Amino acid sequence: MESPDWYVMVNPAAGRGTDLVERTHRALALHGTTGTVVASDSPEHVVELIGEAVADGRRRFVAVGGDGTVNLVVNALLVHDWTRPPTLGILPAGTGCDFVRVFGISQDMEQAARHLAGEETYRSDAAVLEGEWGRRYFINIAQAGIGAASATTADRIAFLRGLRYQTAFWLTLPGFRRTDVTLRVGKREYRGDAISVILANGQFFGNGMNVAPKATVVSGVIDAQVISARKRQAPLLMRKAARGLHLGHREVHRLRGREFLLETKDPWPVEADGEYLGLTPLSGRVLPGALDIKI
């Protein structure tokens, strides 16, 4: 039998010195929301807990943490077969959650909790990636190249707030090597040297950078970009990308389609929703209407 309550998955590490489980209880109570709150201690534990919840008939889940926590919950959900999409609510915590920006949901956990009331949802796409790491799902943005390398660096400077990703980018850029890439998206293809490939379902990354301003979570296609700019052009492109104004640059090549394949002459790091996966090559596709996002 389906439970009407939320199954709330908390990443305690996102609490930054606070008791995030207790804070989650208070945020739910503030808006009269009921739910079962559980804390995970590893990615494997997330899979185990959600597997048990699905077996018990749960369909309404909440991820409490940053984009990485959301990614873990999404992956634990989408390995199951659903007759209709499960519902996912998100309470940003820790480093924050860029995915919810497209819905206008606050980065403040207590304010975001009010969105868990009522029945309004937004049916949203997800995407799946496959590579030497196996199969991984994502709902926001995946990257290969300098973006993925910067996300890895950002994990090592997690003590920084706000401009953590931007700082990591400038630390990583000098030593990163561009390479020849082949990206096929739908019926279109890019061949040439590049420094980054972006595969977007959502719009925002890196604490609010509007890297994919024309992407929508209901399009049924991935919104891909190949960045072939030279390193000396990076300051201008970064400023433009922060405001979503970079797509007109001649070194930004945009492709859209449901399926995609990326091959690189030299192996590139790959990340999805801020989580490092492994190295190129990769392939993938969009999963239309995979989740109902609680808004």
WOMO-V96166 format. One record per pair of residues at least 6 apart in sequence whose C-alpha atoms are under 7 Angstrom apart, sorted by the first residue. I is the first residue (numbers start at 0). J is the second residue. D is the distance in whole Angstrom. If there is no record, write none. Layout:
{{I,J,D} {I,J,D}}
//
This chain:
{{0,56,6} {1,56,5} {1,57,6} {1,58,7} {2,56,7} {2,57,6} {4,33,6} {4,34,5} {5,33,7} {5,34,4} {5,35,6} {5,59,5} {5,60,5} {5,61,7} {6,34,6} {6,35,5} {6,36,6} {6,59,6} {6,60,5} {6,61,6} {7,34,6} {7,35,6} {7,36,5} {7,37,6} {7,60,6} {7,61,5} {7,62,6} {8,36,6} {8,37,5} {8,38,6} {8,39,7} {8,61,6} {8,62,5} {8,63,6} {9,20,7} {9,37,6} {9,38,5} {9,39,6} {9,62,6} {9,63,5} {9,64,7} {10,38,6} {10,39,6} {10,63,6} {10,64,6} {10,68,7} {11,19,6} {11,20,7} {11,38,6} {13,64,6} {13,92,6} {13,93,4} {14,92,7} {14,93,6} {15,93,6} {26,109,5} {26,112,6} {27,33,7} {27,112,6} {30,112,7} {30,113,6} {32,116,6} {39,45,6} {42,71,7} {45,72,7} {45,75,7} {46,75,5} {49,75,6} {58,85,5} {58,86,6} {59,85,6} {59,86,5} {59,87,6} {60,86,6} {60,87,5} {60,88,6} {61,87,6} {61,88,4} {61,89,5} {62,68,7} {62,69,6} {62,72,6} {62,88,6} {62,89,5} {62,90,6} {63,89,6} {63,90,5} {63,91,6} {63,92,6} {64,90,7} {64,91,5} {64,92,4} {64,93,6} {64,95,7} {65,91,6} {65,92,6} {65,93,6} {65,94,6} {65,95,5} {65,96,5} {66,95,7} {66,96,5} {66,97,7} {66,98,7} {66,272,6} {66,273,7} {67,272,6} {67,273,6} {67,274,6} {70,137,6} {70,272,6} {74,135,7} {74,136,5} {84,289,6} {84,290,5} {84,291,6} {85,290,6} {85,291,6} {86,290,6} {86,291,5} {86,292,6} {86,293,6} {87,290,7} {87,291,6} {87,292,5} {87,293,6} {88,115,7} {88,292,6} {88,293,5} {90,108,5} {90,111,6} {90,112,6} {91,106,6} {91,107,7} {91,108,5} {92,108,6} {95,106,6} {96,106,7} {97,203,5} {97,204,6} {97,206,6} {97,207,6} {98,139,6} {98,201,6} {98,203,6} {101,202,7} {102,294,7} {104,111,6} {105,111,5} {114,293,7} {114,294,5} {115,293,6} {119,293,6} {119,294,6} {120,291,6} {120,292,5} {120,293,4} {120,294,5} {121,291,5} {121,292,5} {121,293,6} {121,294,7} {122,288,5} {122,290,6} {122,291,4} {122,292,6} {123,216,5} {123,217,5} {123,288,5} {123,289,6} {123,290,5} {123,291,6} {123,292,7} {124,216,5} {124,217,6} {124,219,7} {124,285,7} {124,286,6} {124,287,4} {124,288,5} {124,289,5} {124,290,7} {125,137,6} {125,138,5} {125,200,7} {125,285,6} {125,286,5} {125,287,7} {125,289,6} {126,136,6} {126,137,5} {126,138,6} {126,284,6} {126,285,4} {126,286,5} {127,134,7} {127,135,6} {127,136,4} {127,137,6} {127,283,5} {127,284,6} {127,285,6} {128,134,6} {128,135,5} {128,136,6} {128,281,7} {128,282,6} {128,283,4} {128,284,7} {129,135,6} {129,281,6} {129,282,5} {129,283,6} {130,279,7} {130,280,6} {130,281,5} {130,282,7} {132,276,6} {132,277,6} {137,271,6} {137,272,6} {138,200,6} {138,201,7} {139,199,6} {139,200,5} {139,201,4} {139,272,6} {140,198,6} {140,199,4} {140,200,6} {140,201,6} {140,271,6} {140,272,5} {141,197,6} {141,198,5} {141,199,6} {141,270,6} {141,271,4} {141,272,6} {142,196,6} {142,197,5} {142,198,6} {142,269,6} {142,270,5} {142,271,6} {143,195,6} {143,196,5} {143,197,7} {143,267,6} {143,268,6} {143,269,4} {143,270,7} {144,194,6} {144,195,5} {144,196,6} {144,267,5} {144,268,6} {144,269,7} {145,172,7} {145,175,7} {145,194,6} {145,195,5} {146,195,6} {147,268,6} {147,269,5} {147,270,5} {148,171,7} {148,268,6} {149,164,7} {149,167,5} {149,168,5} {149,171,6} {150,164,7} {150,273,6} {151,275,7} {152,167,5} {153,163,6} {153,164,5} {153,167,5} {161,206,7} {164,205,5} {177,192,7} {177,193,6} {177,194,5} {178,192,5} {178,193,6} {178,194,7} {178,263,7} {178,264,6} {178,265,6} {179,191,5} {179,192,4} {179,193,6} {179,263,6} {179,264,5} {180,190,6} {180,191,6} {180,192,6} {180,193,7} {180,262,6} {180,263,4} {180,264,6} {181,189,6} {181,190,5} {181,191,7} {181,261,6} {181,262,5} {181,263,6} {182,188,6} {182,189,5} {182,190,7} {182,260,6} {182,261,5} {182,262,7} {183,189,7} {183,259,5} {183,260,5} {183,261,7} {184,254,6} {184,255,6} {184,256,5} {184,258,6} {184,259,4} {184,260,7} {185,255,7} {185,256,4} {185,257,6} {185,258,5} {185,259,6} {187,254,7} {192,227,6} {193,225,7} {193,226,6} {193,227,4} {194,226,6} {194,227,6} {195,225,6} {195,226,5} {196,224,6} {196,225,5} {196,226,6} {197,223,5} {197,224,5} {197,225,7} {198,221,6} {198,222,6} {198,223,5} {198,224,7} {199,211,6} {199,214,7} {199,221,6} {199,222,5} {199,223,6} {200,214,6} {200,215,6} {200,216,6} {200,221,6} {200,222,6} {201,214,6} {201,215,6} {201,216,6} {202,209,6} {202,210,6} {202,211,4} {202,212,6} {202,214,6} {203,209,5} {203,210,6} {203,211,7} {204,210,7} {208,240,6} {208,241,4} {208,242,7} {209,240,6} {209,241,5} {209,242,6} {209,243,5} {210,240,5} {210,241,7} {210,243,6} {211,243,7} {212,243,5} {214,222,6} {219,257,6} {219,285,6} {219,287,5} {220,255,6} {220,256,5} {220,257,4} {220,285,6} {221,255,6} {221,256,6} {221,257,6} {221,285,6} {222,254,6} {222,255,5} {223,253,6} {223,254,5} {223,255,6} {224,251,6} {224,252,5} {224,253,4} {224,254,6} {225,251,6} {225,252,5} {225,253,7} {226,250,6} {226,251,5} {226,252,7} {227,250,5} {227,251,6} {228,250,5} {236,245,6} {239,245,5} {257,284,6} {257,285,5} {258,283,6} {258,284,4} {258,285,7} {259,282,6} {259,283,5} {259,284,6} {260,281,6} {260,282,4} {260,283,7} {261,280,6} {261,281,5} {261,282,6} {262,279,6} {262,280,5} {262,281,7} {263,279,7} {263,280,6} {266,278,6} {266,279,5} {267,278,5} {267,279,5} {268,277,6} {268,278,5} {268,279,6} {269,275,6} {269,276,6} {269,277,5} {269,278,5} {269,279,7} {270,276,5}}
//
